[in-house]
Amino acid sequence: MTGAGEQQGVRAAAVAAARRIVVKVGSSSLTTAGGGLDADRVDALVDTLAKAGGEKEIVLVSSGAIAAGLAPLGLDRRPRDLARQQAAASVGQGLLVARYTASFARYGRRVGQVLLTTDDTSRRAHYRNARRTLDQLLAMGAVPVVNENDTVATDEIRFGDNDRLAALVAHLVRADLLVLLSDVDGLYDGDPSTPGTSRIDEVTGPKDLEGVSIGSAGKAGVGTGGMVTKVDAARIAAAAGIPVVLTSASHAADALAGRPTGTFFHRTGRRSADRLLWLAHASTPRGALTLDEGAVRAVVEGTGSLLPAGIAGVEGEFSAGDPVELRDTGGRAVARGLVAFDAAEIPQLLGRSTRDLARELGPEYEREVVHRDDLVVLRR
């Protein structure tokens, strides 16, 4: 790890240079113990964001829709079944955005609501639309408030937690910084409530987290994430070239000012092709293709697309454009991609050349099963 002075210099420089910042806030930082929105907490957060600096653009990824809908629907805790979660989100989302709209209006700022599912962001056209909408909102001076579309998302098309969504949105909008706000003031080397544990001030790479016990649940019981999801989100963002500050909502002003607070995750990689990050981390495979050894080498080590000749098997029910897993003959996932054919079409393509397929089935079959532009390698 770097020294304290050097560490603070890197953090301060990263925050000072950040023009576009994604801020994620969890349910526990916005709601009361009974599940309703806490207006004072929302206003305090908005005060901080509005004063972050005139040149900085803020995208807010906000949890809290389901939690905000609990009390109005007479629910004393977050329901486990999807239907009631969706009902709570439907009621709570309106309350949440109305609260943000009123709070930001105190500073003459407008709010734009953006609800996403993984299906909206793993498909090429939908992905471009999401990015264009967010860019336009920022260009017009509005504050995008992003949340998962819990009212319609099914288990198959859910991000699972807004921490991961925030990391992916940060990459989507080409953010310079991601700030994850929690009810804990950073990452600790054990349970923060246990004497003798200490906060980890910075993470320069995966080795810094070896041997660190990361808890899995939040305190308030109104959200889906815990420290595990926040660290995973920080890893995703850092690997995509975006530094991350993880701290508590009460220290948000310090985080946005570059002052020492929480845990700072250094960049560990460079920005990749935008949509491939979504494909790797936000898509749920609808099926799988088994590749022969030659195709595995071509996909993992080469730069080519997946052709029918290299496919040895298919399973699952999927349509053209769906994400599928690419596996070796041992069943290990080596890549993920968007398939160009329906599952029912693929058996007749197995092991055959595109030239033969075009001659027998027509010219529309002389193409890749998964194009290289729609493929991300998971295992090398």
C-alpha positions as CSV (number, residue, x, y, z in Angstrom):
1,M,0.0,0.0,0.0
2,T,1.1,3.6,-0.5
3,G,1.9,6.0,2.4
4,A,-0.8,8.1,4.0
5,G,0.3,11.3,2.3
6,E,0.6,9.8,-1.1
7,Q,-2.7,8.0,-0.7
8,Q,-4.5,11.2,0.2
9,G,-2.9,12.9,-2.8
10,V,-4.1,10.2,-5.2
11,R,-7.6,10.4,-3.8
12,A,-7.8,14.2,-3.8
13,A,-6.5,14.3,-7.3
14,A,-9.0,11.7,-8.5
15,V,-12.0,13.5,-6.9
16,A,-10.8,17.0,-8.0
17,A,-10.4,15.8,-11.6
18,A,-13.8,14.0,-11.6
19,R,-16.3,15.9,-13.7
20,R,-19.0,13.2,-13.9
21,I,-19.7,11.3,-10.7
22,V,-22.1,8.4,-10.0
23,V,-23.4,8.4,-6.4
24,K,-25.2,5.4,-5.0
25,V,-27.2,5.5,-1.9
26,G,-28.9,2.6,-0.1
27,S,-32.3,2.1,1.4
28,S,-31.1,2.3,5.0
29,S,-29.7,5.8,4.4
30,L,-33.0,7.1,3.2
31,T,-35.8,5.5,5.2
32,T,-37.0,5.2,8.8
33,A,-36.9,2.1,10.8
34,G,-40.6,1.6,9.9
35,G,-39.8,1.6,6.2
36,G,-41.1,5.0,5.2
37,L,-39.0,7.7,3.6
38,D,-37.1,10.0,6.0
39,A,-37.5,13.5,4.4
40,D,-34.7,14.9,6.5
41,R,-32.3,12.2,5.3
42,V,-33.2,12.8,1.7
43,D,-32.8,16.5,2.1
44,A,-29.4,16.1,3.7
45,L,-28.2,14.0,0.8
46,V,-29.6,16.4,-1.8
47,D,-27.9,19.3,0.1
48,T,-24.6,17.6,-0.3
49,L,-25.1,16.7,-4.0
50,A,-26.3,20.1,-4.9
51,K,-23.3,21.7,-3.3
52,A,-20.7,19.3,-4.9
53,G,-19.5,21.9,-7.4
54,G,-21.0,23.7,-10.4
55,E,-18.8,21.9,-12.9
56,K,-19.6,18.4,-11.7
57,E,-22.3,16.3,-13.1
58,I,-24.1,13.9,-10.7
59,V,-25.9,10.7,-11.6
60,L,-27.8,9.4,-8.5
61,V,-28.4,5.6,-8.3
62,S,-31.0,5.4,-5.5
63,S,-32.4,2.4,-3.7
64,G,-35.4,2.9,-1.5
65,A,-38.4,2.3,-3.7
66,I,-39.5,-1.0,-2.1
67,A,-38.6,0.3,1.3
68,A,-40.6,3.5,0.8
69,G,-43.7,1.4,-0.3
70,L,-43.8,-0.8,2.8
71,A,-45.5,1.5,5.3
72,P,-48.2,2.8,2.8
73,L,-49.1,-0.8,2.0
74,G,-49.2,-1.9,5.7
75,L,-46.1,-4.1,5.4
76,D,-43.8,-4.2,8.4
77,R,-40.9,-5.8,6.6
78,R,-39.6,-6.3,3.1
79,P,-41.7,-9.1,1.5
80,R,-39.9,-12.2,0.2
81,D,-42.2,-12.9,-2.7
82,L,-41.6,-11.1,-6.0
83,A,-45.2,-10.0,-6.5
84,R,-45.4,-8.1,-3.3
85,Q,-41.9,-6.6,-3.8
86,Q,-43.2,-5.3,-7.2
87,A,-46.3,-3.9,-5.6
88,A,-44.2,-2.1,-2.9
89,A,-41.9,-0.8,-5.6
90,S,-44.8,0.5,-7.6
91,V,-46.1,2.6,-4.7
92,G,-42.7,3.5,-3.3
93,Q,-41.1,4.6,-6.6
94,G,-43.5,7.5,-7.0
95,L,-43.0,8.6,-3.4
96,L,-39.2,8.4,-3.8
97,V,-39.0,10.4,-7.0
98,A,-41.5,13.0,-5.7
99,R,-39.3,13.5,-2.6
100,Y,-36.2,13.9,-4.7
101,T,-38.0,16.3,-7.1
102,A,-39.2,18.5,-4.2
103,S,-35.8,18.4,-2.5
104,F,-33.7,19.3,-5.6
105,A,-36.2,22.0,-6.5
106,R,-34.9,24.0,-3.6
107,Y,-31.8,24.5,-5.7
108,G,-33.6,25.0,-9.0
109,R,-32.6,21.6,-10.2
110,R,-34.8,19.2,-12.2
111,V,-34.9,15.4,-11.7
112,G,-35.3,12.8,-14.3
113,Q,-36.3,9.2,-13.4
114,V,-34.5,6.3,-15.3
115,L,-35.6,2.8,-14.5
116,L,-33.5,-0.1,-15.9
117,T,-33.5,-3.9,-16.1
118,T,-30.7,-6.0,-17.3
119,D,-32.7,-6.7,-20.5
120,D,-32.6,-2.9,-21.2
121,T,-28.8,-2.8,-21.0
122,S,-27.4,-6.1,-22.4
123,R,-29.1,-5.7,-25.8
124,R,-27.3,-3.3,-28.1
125,A,-30.1,-1.0,-29.1
126,H,-31.5,-0.7,-25.6
127,Y,-28.0,-0.1,-24.2
128,R,-27.5,2.8,-26.6
129,N,-30.9,4.3,-25.7
130,A,-30.1,4.2,-22.0
131,R,-26.8,5.9,-22.5
132,R,-28.3,8.5,-24.8
133,T,-31.1,9.3,-22.3
134,L,-28.6,9.7,-19.4
135,D,-26.3,11.9,-21.5
136,Q,-29.1,14.1,-22.6
137,L,-30.5,14.5,-19.1
138,L,-27.0,15.6,-17.9
139,A,-26.6,18.0,-20.9
140,M,-29.9,19.7,-20.0
141,G,-28.9,20.2,-16.4
142,A,-31.2,17.6,-14.9
143,V,-30.1,15.0,-12.2
144,P,-30.8,11.5,-13.4
145,V,-32.2,9.3,-10.6
146,V,-31.6,5.7,-11.6
147,N,-33.1,2.6,-10.0
148,E,-33.8,-0.9,-11.1
149,N,-37.2,-1.3,-12.5
150,D,-38.5,-3.4,-9.6
151,T,-42.1,-3.1,-10.7
152,V,-41.6,-5.3,-13.8
153,A,-38.2,-7.1,-13.3
154,T,-38.4,-10.8,-12.9
155,D,-35.8,-13.0,-11.2
156,E,-34.3,-13.7,-14.6
157,I,-33.7,-10.0,-15.6
158,R,-32.8,-8.4,-12.2
159,F,-29.5,-6.8,-11.4
160,G,-29.9,-8.2,-7.9
161,D,-28.7,-5.1,-6.1
162,N,-28.2,-1.4,-6.8
163,D,-24.5,-1.5,-5.9
164,R,-23.7,-3.5,-9.0
165,L,-26.1,-1.4,-11.0
166,A,-24.2,1.7,-9.9
167,A,-20.9,0.3,-11.0
168,L,-22.4,-0.5,-14.4
169,V,-24.1,2.9,-14.7
170,A,-20.7,4.5,-13.9
171,H,-19.2,2.7,-16.9
172,L,-22.3,3.4,-19.0
173,V,-22.1,7.2,-18.6
174,R,-18.2,7.2,-18.6
175,A,-18.0,8.5,-15.1
176,D,-14.8,9.7,-13.5
177,L,-15.7,8.5,-10.0
178,L,-18.1,6.2,-8.2
179,V,-19.2,7.0,-4.6
180,L,-21.0,4.2,-2.8
181,L,-22.8,5.5,0.3
182,S,-23.8,3.0,3.0
183,D,-24.7,2.9,6.7
184,V,-21.0,1.9,7.5
185,D,-18.2,4.4,7.1
186,G,-16.0,2.1,4.9
187,L,-14.7,-1.4,4.5
188,Y,-13.3,-3.0,7.7
189,D,-11.0,-6.0,8.1
190,G,-13.7,-7.7,10.1
191,D,-17.1,-7.0,11.7
192,P,-17.0,-3.3,12.5
193,S,-18.9,-3.9,15.8
194,T,-16.1,-6.3,17.0
195,P,-13.3,-4.6,19.1
196,G,-9.9,-4.7,17.4
197,T,-11.1,-4.4,13.8
198,S,-10.0,-1.4,11.8
199,R,-11.0,0.4,8.6
200,I,-9.2,-0.3,5.4
201,D,-8.3,3.1,4.0
202,E,-7.4,2.1,0.5
203,V,-7.5,-0.9,-1.8
204,T,-5.0,-1.0,-4.6
205,G,-5.9,-4.4,-5.9
206,P,-7.3,-7.9,-5.1
207,K,-4.3,-8.8,-2.9
208,D,-5.3,-6.1,-0.4
209,L,-8.5,-8.0,0.3
210,E,-7.0,-11.4,0.8
211,G,-7.9,-12.7,4.3
212,V,-10.5,-9.9,4.8
213,S,-13.8,-11.2,6.2
214,I,-16.6,-9.2,4.5
215,G,-20.1,-9.4,6.0
216,S,-23.0,-10.2,3.9
217,A,-25.9,-8.3,5.4
218,G,-26.8,-4.7,6.0
219,K,-28.0,-3.4,9.4
220,A,-31.5,-2.1,8.6
221,G,-33.0,-5.1,6.8
222,V,-34.8,-2.9,4.2
223,G,-32.3,-3.4,1.3
224,T,-30.8,-6.3,-0.6
225,G,-27.1,-5.5,-0.4
226,G,-24.5,-5.7,2.3
227,M,-20.7,-5.1,2.3
228,V,-20.2,-8.0,-0.1
229,T,-22.2,-6.3,-2.9
230,K,-20.4,-3.0,-2.3
231,V,-17.0,-4.6,-2.6
232,D,-18.1,-6.5,-5.7
233,A,-19.3,-3.2,-7.2
234,A,-16.1,-1.5,-6.3
235,R,-14.1,-4.2,-8.0
236,I,-16.2,-4.0,-11.2
237,A,-15.8,-0.2,-11.4
238,A,-12.1,-0.3,-10.5
239,A,-11.4,-2.9,-13.1
240,A,-13.2,-0.7,-15.7
241,G,-10.9,2.2,-14.8
242,I,-13.1,4.1,-12.4
243,P,-11.9,4.9,-8.9
244,V,-14.4,4.3,-6.0
245,V,-15.0,5.8,-2.6
246,L,-17.0,3.6,-0.2
247,T,-18.2,5.5,2.9
248,S,-21.3,6.3,4.9
249,A,-24.0,8.7,3.7
250,S,-23.2,11.0,6.6
251,H,-19.7,11.4,5.1
252,A,-20.9,12.1,1.6
253,A,-19.6,15.7,1.6
254,D,-16.1,14.6,2.5
255,A,-16.1,11.9,-0.2
256,L,-17.1,14.4,-2.9
257,A,-14.5,16.9,-1.6
258,G,-11.7,14.4,-1.8
259,R,-11.2,14.5,2.0
260,P,-10.0,11.3,3.8
261,T,-13.1,9.2,4.5
262,G,-14.1,5.6,4.0
263,T,-12.2,3.3,1.7
264,F,-10.7,4.4,-1.6
265,F,-10.4,1.8,-4.3
266,H,-7.8,2.6,-6.9
267,R,-8.2,1.9,-10.6
268,T,-7.1,-1.6,-11.5
269,G,-7.8,-1.7,-15.2
270,R,-8.8,0.3,-18.2
271,R,-12.1,1.0,-19.8
272,S,-13.4,-1.8,-22.0
273,A,-16.0,-1.8,-24.7
274,D,-19.0,-0.4,-22.9
275,R,-21.6,-3.1,-23.6
276,L,-19.2,-6.0,-22.8
277,L,-19.1,-4.9,-19.2
278,W,-22.9,-5.2,-19.0
279,L,-22.8,-8.5,-20.8
280,A,-20.2,-9.9,-18.3
281,H,-21.8,-8.6,-15.1
282,A,-25.5,-7.8,-15.7
283,S,-26.8,-10.5,-18.1
284,T,-28.3,-13.8,-17.1
285,P,-27.6,-16.6,-19.6
286,R,-30.8,-18.1,-21.1
287,G,-28.9,-21.2,-22.4
288,A,-25.5,-22.6,-23.2
289,L,-23.4,-23.7,-26.1
290,T,-20.7,-26.3,-25.7
291,L,-17.6,-25.6,-27.8
292,D,-15.1,-28.1,-29.1
293,E,-11.4,-27.6,-28.1
294,G,-10.6,-25.6,-31.3
295,A,-13.5,-23.2,-30.8
296,V,-12.6,-22.7,-27.1
297,R,-9.0,-21.7,-28.2
298,A,-10.3,-19.4,-30.9
299,V,-12.8,-17.7,-28.5
300,V,-10.5,-17.4,-25.5
301,E,-7.1,-16.8,-27.1
302,G,-8.1,-15.4,-30.5
303,T,-10.1,-12.5,-31.9
304,G,-12.6,-14.4,-34.0
305,S,-16.4,-15.0,-33.7
306,L,-18.0,-18.2,-32.8
307,L,-19.0,-20.2,-36.0
308,P,-21.3,-23.2,-36.2
309,A,-18.5,-25.5,-37.0
310,G,-17.1,-25.1,-33.5
311,I,-20.3,-25.9,-31.6
312,A,-20.7,-29.4,-30.2
313,G,-23.9,-29.0,-28.2
314,V,-26.8,-26.7,-27.2
315,E,-29.1,-26.5,-24.2
316,G,-31.8,-24.2,-22.9
317,E,-34.6,-22.2,-24.5
318,F,-33.5,-18.8,-25.9
319,S,-34.2,-16.5,-28.8
320,A,-31.9,-14.6,-31.1
321,G,-30.3,-11.7,-29.2
322,D,-30.4,-13.5,-25.8
323,P,-27.3,-13.9,-23.7
324,V,-25.9,-17.5,-23.6
325,E,-23.0,-19.1,-21.9
326,L,-20.2,-20.6,-24.0
327,R,-18.7,-23.7,-22.3
328,D,-15.8,-26.0,-22.9
329,T,-16.4,-29.8,-23.1
330,G,-15.9,-30.0,-19.3
331,G,-18.9,-27.7,-18.7
332,R,-16.9,-24.7,-17.6
333,A,-18.0,-21.3,-18.7
334,V,-15.3,-19.6,-20.8
335,A,-17.3,-16.8,-22.3
336,R,-20.7,-15.2,-22.7
337,G,-22.3,-13.8,-25.8
338,L,-25.4,-12.7,-27.5
339,V,-26.6,-15.5,-29.8
340,A,-27.7,-14.8,-33.4
341,F,-30.1,-17.8,-33.7
342,D,-33.0,-19.2,-31.8
343,A,-32.3,-22.4,-29.7
344,A,-34.5,-24.4,-32.0
345,E,-32.4,-23.5,-35.1
346,I,-29.0,-24.4,-33.7
347,P,-29.1,-28.3,-33.7
348,Q,-29.1,-28.3,-37.5
349,L,-26.0,-26.0,-37.5
350,L,-23.8,-28.1,-35.2
351,G,-20.3,-28.8,-36.6
352,R,-21.1,-27.5,-40.0
353,S,-19.4,-24.8,-42.1
354,T,-21.2,-21.6,-42.9
355,R,-20.7,-22.3,-46.6
356,D,-22.5,-25.6,-46.4
357,L,-25.3,-24.1,-44.4
358,A,-25.7,-21.3,-46.9
359,R,-25.9,-23.7,-49.8
360,E,-28.5,-25.9,-48.0
361,L,-30.5,-23.5,-45.9
362,G,-30.0,-20.1,-47.6
363,P,-27.6,-17.2,-47.4
364,E,-29.0,-15.9,-44.1
365,Y,-27.3,-18.9,-42.4
366,E,-23.8,-17.9,-43.7
367,R,-23.0,-16.0,-40.5
368,E,-21.6,-16.2,-37.0
369,V,-23.6,-17.8,-34.1
370,V,-22.0,-15.3,-31.7
371,H,-20.3,-12.3,-33.3
372,R,-17.0,-11.2,-31.7
373,D,-18.5,-7.7,-30.9
374,D,-21.2,-9.5,-28.8
375,L,-18.8,-11.7,-26.9
376,V,-16.9,-11.3,-23.6
377,V,-14.3,-13.8,-22.3
378,L,-14.8,-15.0,-18.7
379,R,-11.9,-17.5,-18.3
380,R,-8.5,-17.5,-19.9
